[in-house]
Amino acid sequence: MKIVTTLSDLRADRQLLSGSVGFVPTMGFLHSGHISLVEAAKNECAGVVASIFVNPTQFGPNEDLANYPRDLPHDLALLETAGVDLVWTPTVEVMYPTGFQTWVQVEKLTQRLEGEVRPGHFRGVTTVVAKLFNAVGPDRAYFGQKDAQQAAVVRRMTRDLDFPVEIVVCPTLREPDGLAMSSRNTYLNSEQRRAATILFRALSAAKSAYDSGERGAEKLRELVSAAVAAEPLAKLQYVSCSDYDSLEELVSVSGKAMISMAVFMGKTRLIDNFVIGG
Ligand code: PAF
């Protein structure tokens, strides 16, 4: 596995990969969820490139950039074992050289849900993903369903800017008790970790109502809110029942839809979603 930092080294080593290339962009502190993206890429592509870059422009002023967990040696060992060919670990100076002032922004899709409570977040995501796509030139790029809005926004950007990249969205990986895998889970103390299963339990309550025939979006949202209200350590930030692609809030569920939520466990913010219908 080759590890490179500069853009010129990345381009030179990318040229050496023949056949289709799968790309897994990450912010490091990797877990099995990331490795499942690498495995999907390995199954479908001749070569696999991964990036590790904690992107400062997608963190808000009150978010956890300085304390974002990092463990590069562990990440590289995991990627090597998973069979990645090339890893790019650019520095902030490589990605955002002095004078940087060009941004990529998807407009409507980013104004709701995560975008509403994290202003500027998706502008940072789409800018860095566009730069990563330009540098790596992948045929396919792999994202997790857990960050469902990110996947929808990246799909839109890819179509709108004609990137010749297929966006592949892979299922959320969960701990045995249902908690979605996330680097942020490491911030939880043991009480919060126990209580954090509320996201999975609340979404499961709404999903079983849907499976039993409930189609009212407000009713599904209420089921999630009521479940979270019963967990004293959890504070619901938002719950949504939206169209899968447009992310427009629904009145009733008829096609592919998504129930999504954000919850604070103390200072740690967790998100999760279930896809229904379609
Ligand atoms: O999902 C992430 O880890 C990040 O948002 C991404 C796509 C690597 C961009 O920084």
Residues whose N, C-alpha, C, O or C-beta is under 5 A from the ligand:
A	BS01	PAF	P25 T26 M27 F53 N55 V125 V128
